[in-house]
Amino acid sequence: MPRQLGELEDAVMTRVWQWNRPVTVREVLEDLQQERSIAYTTVMTVMDNLHQKGWVRREVSGRAYRYTAVSTRAAYSAALMNEAWSKSDNPAAALVAFFGMMSPEQRVALNDAVRIVQRDNPEDPEEPGELPQPSEEGRAAEGEAGGER
């Protein structure tokens, strides 16, 4: 499971993910320098660390490396959420609390995601387009996480 990226690692990976193409240290440096004072060697070290940790792959291009993300930001976010959820002693309560923190727009995105997963996994017993009904454990967790909505 991935650990959360540090602030500078996240700033670098944000650019790699947004640009969605092989990037050089110089390109990332120039973009970061619009926000902060930072040295070339600092960015080079961070990108090397990200390579060592498996976040980016690199290939030689002339006298420099070009770095490419190994996975998407969405996959990174999902892995972090899954790790946090799996560490809970009551996963159903954690989900209820998490869903309770969501904005209306995030709930719409959640419903859309559930529909996509159900469409792609037709053997699931739930009706497409509807959130799964809570199990007994889920209903008990709802009471623990804040009661009625």
N, C-alpha and C positions, 0 to 999 in steps of 0.2 A: 504494500500500500504506500502511496506517496505521502511524504510529509509536506506540510504547507510551505510554499516558496517564501523566501525572505523578501523584504521590500525591493531591493535592487534586482534580485532574481526575477521577481514578478514584473518589474518595469521592463526588463530585457525580454522576457517571454511574451509580454503583451505585444511588443513590437513584432516579434517573430510570428506570433499567431495572427496579428492583424495584417501583416504584409503577405503572409501565406506564400512565401517564396524563399529561396536561399538568400541569406543576408550575411554581410561582413561585419566585423567588429567596428570598422570605420563608419558604416551606415548607422548602426545602433548608437555609437558614440555621438555622432552629429545630431541625431534626433534627441537623445537624452540631454545634450548640452543646451537645448532650447529651454529646458526646465531647471537644470542644475549644473553646477560646476563639477565636472568629473573628468578623470584622467583616462587616457586610452588604455593604460595598463590595468586599470580597475575593471573596465568593461571586458577586456581580454580575459582577465582572471575569472570574472563571473561567467562568461560564456564557456570557458574551459571547464569550470566547475559544473555547469549545466550539462556539458557533454559527458563528463565523468559520472554524473548522476543518472544519465540516460534520458534527459529531457530533450536534447537535440542531438542530431547526427551531424557530422561535418565531413567535408571533402575539400581537398586542396584545389585552389583556383589561383594559378600564378604563384605569387609569394604569400598569399593569404588563405585562410579557410573561409568557406561558405557554410553557414549553419542553417539547418532546417529542423523544424519541430518534429518530434517523433509522434506526438498525438495532439489532439485538439484541446482548446481551452475547455470545451464542454466536457470532454472525457476527464480532464484534470478535476474539474468541479464535481463531477459525478463521483469520482473516486474519493474525494475528500468527504462528500456527504455520506457516501456508503461507509467509509471508515468511522466517521463520527456516530452514525446510526448503529453500526454493529457493536460499538463499545457500550451502548446503553444497556442498563440492567432491565429496562422495560421498553423495548423498541416501539411498541404500539403507542405508549404514552409520549415517547420522543417525537413520533410522527404527528400525533395530534397537536402537540405543542408547536411543532415546526409549521404545520399547516395553518395554525391559528395566527402565526406571525406574518403570513403572506398577505400581500396587497390583493385587491380584486384582480388586477392584471396578472399577477403571479398565479392566482387560482385558475384563471382562464388558461394560462400556459400549462398548468398541471393537468387540467381536463383534456387539453389537446394532446399532451404527452401520453396520458392514459389511453386515449382513443387510438393513437398510433401504435402503442405497444399491443393493445388488444387486436387491432387489425392485423399486425404482423405475427400474432400468436393466436390464431383462431381456435386453438384447442382450449383456451382459457374459458371458464364457464360463465363469466360475466357478460352482460349485454354490451355491445360496442357503444361507446359514447357515454357510459355511466360509470361513475366511480364505484369501486367495489364496496359492498356493504360491510360494515365492521363486524368482526367476529365477536364472540363473547369477551375475549381478551381485549379487543379493540374498544368495545363499549365500556369495559371496566377502566381501561386506560384513559378514556375520554373523561370519566369522572375524576381521575387523579390529576389530569392535566388542566383542569379548569372548569369542568362541568358543561352545562348546556350552552349552546350557541344560539 
